[in-house]
Amino acid sequence: MMRSDSIPTQFTYSMVLNACSRLGVHTCGKAVHAQVITSSIPADLPLQNALLDMYCSCGDTQIGFSVFSRIENPDLVSWNSMIAGYSENGDGKKAMDLFIQLQGASHAKPDEYTFAAIISGTGAFPASEYGKPLHALVNKAGFEKSVYVGSTLISMYFKNEETDSAQNVFSLIAEKDVVLWTEMITGHSRIGDGESAIQFFYGMCQEGHKIDSFSLSGALSACADLATLKQGEMIHSQAVKTGYDMEMSVSGSLIDMYAKNGNLQAAQTIFSQVGDPDLKCWNSMLGGYSHHGKAEVALTLFVEFLEHGLRPDHVTFISLLSACSHCGLVDRGKVLWNYMREHGFIPGLKHYSCMASLLSRAGLLEEAEELINESPFREDNLELWRTLLSSCVINRNFKIGVHAAEKVLRLDPEDSATHILLSNLYAASGRWDGVADMRRKIRGLMSEKDPGLSWIEFTNNIHVFSSGDQSHPKVDEAQAELYRLQGNMIRNG
């Protein structure tokens, strides 16, 4: 068009800028903006909104806000674009400030897109301060049954681990779409409630909704966490039928599911079929090798990972350090730890836990203690000190063990596991008065101990039990079967 000497109009520039937004082509969008300025064409509101949307879509909210502030009478599209721009680029505070300004404006009122953008932007903030007041405004404005707003509310409540509130939002919406169902699947999977995630996945299928890569990934992640191979294989077959098995996100979830269910061969096969594995696929494979104690294989794969030019993340190092810890590869673990530090990675709690476990198991108790003391978690984490204490019992190091126990009991005076370990440490050191004292405390604590849970998979359902539990609907049948098995064992000696 430009080569034919045709003169672009405001509408032309708006359409080109909208294309730049959808494609995320920042450089091209800036060039069009420059052309608008040099052409001396007055920018009307649609053109200004197109410029604003382009900058926000490309992540440049600073220039985006500069465009927004120059709009004399911004309409709701202008406000929504700027709020969404801040939200999508991780600046929820500024999004909230702008939303408050919008509420005070007389010529524009929030619509469902406004609420979806601001709830999405502040979803990770405390629900009592942001999410719930916004939910109240949603109800007041009459958008409580909007699928568009509902999906962001559900996501927000799951991020705050308020599953009942998420369920209430879901139940209120009559016409549910696949996005809403997927939020329930991924939300339950993310908080560790894999059983509910799988139930929602099958519920979505029964309602006739077409599954997508997001719902499949969420359901497969739930199968991975629950270690339910049969369910995972069934969902894998659905992924193959729908053609989503080759989607990168689904491939990563399949690798993770098979690896955590003990089928490393299937995980390796899927990994080898992915043309250019992304970070999730590599991490899932590394995690699988780590989980099954194949540290050398994991470390070899990590070298291959680096040769592909990929940058590891915190999950990568957790898998590798965990593998080294389980297999006692102290020197390799120290090399990885130094690699993290040299490349600017800040270790998190799980990294410190793996490293403390590695050093403690190797009997390097002074190094382990020094590592914990240097960590930012030394004053508020029980597990690090308890790991050290456990190794002190094995190595009969009374001094460091007592210090570790003191750290734990200062945080939780009723921690029964630490009292048991401390009793064992006293016994290993021949301090029998200490043993008697600890055992008195343990007897008092054990009466308040929470029961452990067990579960089994039977005919595609997961059944959860606890010791002494009489609430399961088939408890009588389970007890009858136990008595039958007991009788068989007695008869067979």
JOBELHU-V119878 format. One record per helix or strand. SS is the DSSP state (@ for helix, = for strand). FROM is the first residue (numbers start at 1). TO is the last residue. Records with the same first field share a line. If there is no record, write none. Layout:
# JOBELHU-V119878
SS = FROM-TO, FROM-TO
This chain:
# JOBELHU-V119878
@ = 10-23, 26-39, 45-57, 61-70, 76-88, 92-104, 112-121, 131-141, 147-159, 163-172, 178-190, 194-206, 213-226, 229-242, 244-246, 248-260, 264-273, 279-291, 295-307, 314-327, 330-342, 349-361, 365-374, 382-395, 398-411, 416-428, 432-446, 475-491
= = 453-458, 461-466
